[in-house]
Every structure is written in structure tokens, then in C-alpha cells.
């Protein structure tokens, strides 16, 4: 089972790096792949959906941009035989209190053959 650094990075009980594995590691990888990709490393750009997806207007254009990025991310995951997107499970909703745009979908972790659920708010800006 894949193991990686836990996010946020920290120290574990034994004094070494805090690690995540199993479902927690899968969730971390998914959130990193679909998170803000801004960084100062010139050789590691465009690894997430970008700050515009996190702070942009919650409208149809934002949904289309996130969907395109989601398909790109899963195309790479599927080529690496890591995760498979269950395309019929993609759902959009809006939080009635915060007006955040919420994306939900299910995917299968190829290694464990386990179906997982992902849910994330992508925008706090209100559309006009």
C-alpha cells in the first residue's frame, strides 16, 4: 500500500516525518491534484487546478474549467494505473449558506480496488 508524507508536513510520534497511507494517502493525493497549484518552482508548475479555481467566480465557466482539469488529472492517474474516475458519479451543488461551489465524485483506487468518495468546495466567490 502506498505511503507518503502527511499533509500538512509534520513530525510523527517517533520523531520522524508524519506519514499517511491507505485511504488517507489516496485522499491527500486527490486533494493535491485538484488544489491550488501556485508555487515558485519553475520545474513543477500546473499540478493542480490553480488559484482561479479556488477563488474564482462560482459560475458555469468555472465548472467547465474544473471539469477539464479533473479529466486531465484522471487521464494521468488512469495511465499510471492508480485511480479510475467513475464518470457517472460527478455531481455539482452549491452550499446554501456560503454559496461555495461543491464538486463530488467517486473513484476507484486501483491498488486496493476500493471505491472512494471525494467532496470539495472550490469557490467562495459569489456569482453575479
C-alpha positions as CSV (number, residue, x, y, z in Angstrom):
1,X,0.0,0.0,0.0
2,X,1.5,3.4,-1.0
3,X,2.7,5.6,1.8
4,X,3.7,9.2,1.6
5,X,4.2,12.3,3.7
6,X,1.2,13.5,5.5
7,X,-0.2,17.0,4.7
8,X,0.5,19.3,6.3
9,X,4.0,18.0,6.8
10,X,4.8,17.4,10.4
11,X,6.6,15.2,12.9
12,X,5.2,11.8,13.9
13,X,5.2,10.2,17.4
14,X,8.6,8.6,16.9
15,X,10.3,11.9,15.9
16,X,10.4,11.2,12.1
17,X,8.2,12.6,9.4
18,X,4.5,12.1,9.8
19,X,3.3,9.7,7.1
20,X,-0.1,8.8,5.6
21,X,-1.1,5.6,4.0
22,X,-4.1,3.8,2.6
23,X,-7.3,5.8,2.3
24,X,-5.7,8.9,3.9
25,X,-2.9,8.9,1.4
26,X,-5.3,8.5,-1.5
27,X,-7.4,11.4,-0.2
28,X,-4.2,13.5,0.1
29,X,-3.1,12.8,-3.4
30,X,-6.6,13.7,-4.8
31,X,-6.7,17.0,-2.9
32,X,-3.2,17.9,-4.0
33,X,-4.0,17.1,-7.6
34,X,-7.2,19.2,-7.5
35,X,-5.9,22.0,-5.3
36,X,-4.2,25.4,-5.8
37,X,-1.1,24.8,-7.9
38,X,0.8,28.1,-7.3
39,X,4.4,27.6,-6.3
40,X,7.8,29.1,-7.0
41,X,9.4,26.0,-8.5
42,X,9.8,26.7,-12.3
43,X,10.0,23.0,-13.0
44,X,6.9,21.9,-11.2
45,X,4.0,24.1,-12.4
46,X,0.5,23.2,-13.4
47,X,0.0,20.3,-10.9
48,X,-3.4,21.3,-9.6
49,X,-6.5,23.3,-10.7
50,X,-4.9,26.7,-9.8
51,X,-5.9,29.6,-7.6
52,X,-8.5,30.8,-10.0
53,X,-10.5,27.6,-9.3
54,X,-10.2,28.2,-5.6
55,X,-11.1,31.9,-5.6
56,X,-12.8,32.4,-8.9
57,X,-16.5,33.2,-9.6
58,X,-18.8,30.2,-9.0
59,X,-20.3,30.0,-12.4
60,X,-20.6,27.7,-15.4
61,X,-17.2,28.7,-16.8
62,X,-15.5,27.7,-13.6
63,X,-17.3,24.4,-13.6
64,X,-16.2,23.7,-17.1
65,X,-12.6,24.6,-16.3
66,X,-12.6,22.4,-13.2
67,X,-14.2,19.5,-15.2
68,X,-11.5,19.8,-17.9
69,X,-8.8,19.7,-15.2
70,X,-10.5,16.8,-13.5
71,X,-10.5,14.8,-16.7
72,X,-6.8,15.7,-17.3
73,X,-5.8,14.6,-13.8
74,X,-7.7,11.3,-14.1
75,X,-6.3,10.7,-17.5
76,X,-2.8,10.7,-15.9
77,X,-4.0,8.7,-12.9
78,X,-5.5,6.0,-15.2
79,X,-2.4,5.9,-17.3
80,X,-0.4,5.3,-14.1
81,X,-2.9,2.6,-13.1
82,X,-3.5,4.5,-9.7
83,X,-7.2,5.7,-9.8
84,X,-10.2,5.4,-12.1
85,X,-12.8,8.1,-12.2
86,X,-16.4,6.8,-12.0
87,X,-17.7,9.4,-14.5
88,X,-21.4,8.9,-13.8
89,X,-20.9,10.0,-10.2
90,X,-19.8,13.6,-10.8
91,X,-22.2,16.0,-9.1
92,X,-22.2,19.8,-8.6
93,X,-24.0,21.6,-5.9
94,X,-23.9,24.9,-4.1
95,X,-23.7,25.3,-0.3
96,X,-26.8,27.4,0.6
97,X,-25.1,29.3,3.4
98,X,-21.6,30.0,2.0
99,X,-22.5,29.9,-1.8
100,X,-19.5,27.7,-2.3
101,X,-19.4,25.6,-5.4
102,X,-19.1,21.9,-4.4
103,X,-17.8,19.1,-6.5
104,X,-18.5,15.5,-5.6
105,X,-17.4,12.3,-7.4
106,X,-16.4,8.7,-6.7
107,X,-13.3,7.0,-7.9
108,X,-11.7,3.5,-7.6
109,X,-8.2,3.1,-6.1
110,X,-6.7,0.6,-8.4
111,X,-4.4,-0.9,-5.9
112,X,-7.0,-1.6,-3.2
113,X,-9.9,-2.0,-5.7
114,X,-11.9,0.2,-3.3
115,X,-14.4,2.8,-4.3
116,X,-13.7,6.2,-2.7
117,X,-15.7,9.4,-2.4
118,X,-14.3,12.9,-3.0
119,X,-16.1,16.2,-2.0
120,X,-14.5,19.6,-2.2
121,X,-15.6,23.2,-2.2
122,X,-13.9,25.1,-5.0
123,X,-15.0,28.7,-4.7
124,X,-16.1,31.2,-2.1
125,X,-16.8,34.0,-4.5
126,X,-20.4,34.5,-5.4
127,X,-21.5,34.8,-9.0
128,X,-23.4,37.9,-10.1
